[in-house]
Amino acid sequence: MGAGRSASRGREMIYTAPTTTSVVQTVFVTGGSGFLGRRLIPALTSAGYRVRAMARSDESAATVERLGAAAVRCDLTDSSAVLTGQLRGCEMIVHSAGRFREGGGHAAYERDNIAGTQKMLAAAESAGVLRFVYVGAAGCLVGGKPVQDADESWPLQELPYSPYFRSKTIADHAVRAASKPEFATCVVRPGVIWGGTDDVFTKSIAEATRAGKMMLIDGGKHSIVTSHVDNTVRGILLALQKGVGGEAYFVFDEGTIRTRDFFGRLLRTQGLETPDRSIPYGVAWTMASLAEAAWKVFHRPGSPPVNRELVKLTGGPFVVSDRKARAELGYAPMISREAAFEAMVESAAAAK
């Protein structure tokens, strides 16, 4: 089943129906009510797929049904046997659900991101699913040498101080190792996902700026890669169609951008200016370490506004190539940063 071509209708990304086969295939989506899932489900249906989506609550079920998917009441904590039953009749899976910044320590991340992924893999294979695409994280590269001119040959890190990236690394390995000729599994690794009208990342830095807590590290001078949500969705659809079993693919926006410029453009879409405050990397690391300790000692919910994984990501270069996705999947960004920034400004103005 082809992933279809893409076109732009105004600011909305439209995926035209594939024409390689008349058979309608069913894709099961986890994380369908989340930021990425809310863009992924409409893209899949526009491309001609039938979509079923995991729903943990009535609210989640209503969201995915409004987007065009059939809601399936189940959860990553369900047994593999239960999940197998829910997956029967699906040819493909996009597994994007997981724990991100909810806190809970290593045990919670291992349960949701590692054990949950392992159960989905086992259930999918038992149910006769043919293709499994996991949404990983390019940030799993941080922790070793500076991330400069990296690609898929670089090893992923298991940061002891980052339950999130550690769990994503282990899950990434598990997905690629599970691939077989009759059960192709691969990983799409975006960078920081941003854009659209419901951008969680932009909201978080805007809140920090309004609270006077936003600071750049080393003046925000380092270059990074980013992944607009629509470009990430494009990579996922192409991986469903062309992804090679056992492989991973980075997918990014075109080119690089300095951290200061990226944050500044995002903040301006919210009517805010880039903060003038900057701190050295070493100071940021110490502050993050103290914040993490305070959250742990006082049993505060969620994650601190700044932690060591965030300092690692934004306090140095993060330049990674997506040449492999372009060569093997035919990937190319659907939307430029400039067009995406303009669309966010228009959306913010329309919401006033």
C-alpha positions, 0 to 999 in steps of 0.5 A: 500500500503506498503512502500517497503523495502530498499536496498543500491546501492553504496551510493544511497538509493533504495526503492523496490516496495511494494508487499501487493497490485497491486493497485498503489496509488497516493501520493500528496507531498508539498515541493517537490522541497525542500531539503527533497522533492528532496529525498522523491519523488524518494523514493516514486516512487521507492516504487511503488507510483504514485506521484503528487507534488505541484509546485509554479513556473516553476522552481519548476515544472521542479524540481519535474518532473525531480524527477519523479512526476507530477507537479501540479500548486497550492500554499498553499495560494490558497483557500481550494476549489482550493486545493480540486480540485487538490487533487482529485484522491490522496489517501495520502498526505505528507505535508512538505512545509512551511516557515523556515528561510525566515523571515517575522515575526509571520504573515508570519509564521501563513499564511504559516505554520498554515493556509496553513496546515489547508487548506491542511487538509480541502482540503484533507478531502473534496477530499476523501484523506485517509491518511495525513502525516505532517512533523513536527519538534522535535525542538518544544520541546525546551523552557521548561525544558532541553530536556533530555530523551524526547518522544512523551508524552512531551508537545510541546512549543509555543515559543513567540520569535520563529515564526517558532517553534510556528507555527510548534507546532500549525500546529502539534496539528491541524493535529493530532486533525483532524484525523478521522476513514476515514481520518487518520492524523499523524505527523513525527517529525525529528530533524535537517535534514542533509546529502546528496549532497544538505544539507542546514544545512551543507551549512549554518554552512560552510558559517558561518565558512568561514566568521569567525562567527561560534562559539560553545556554551559551547564548544559544549559539549551537546549531541543531536539527528539528522535526516539524510534526508534518515532516515527522508524519511524512517520514512515518508514512514513508516508513510504513511503505518502504522501511527496511526491516531492522533499520532506523531512519532519522527525519528532519526539517531542511538544514540546521538552525541555531538554538537561539534563532529557533527558540526566538522564532517559536516565541515570536509566534506566541507574541514573545521575544527571545530572553536576553539571559544566557548562562554557561553550560556548566552552570546550566548543568549544575542547576539542572542537577539540583532541580532534579534532586529537589523534585526527587526529595520533595516527591514533586509530580512530573519533571522539573522545567529543566533537567540534564537531558534538556541541557545536553540537547540544547547546550551543544551542537546537535547536527544529524543527517537524514540522508539515509531516509532520503535515499531509502524512503524518498523522504523530503520535508513537506514544509519549510521552517519559514512556512511553518513559522508563518502558519503558526503566526496566522493560527495564533492571530486567528485564535485571538 
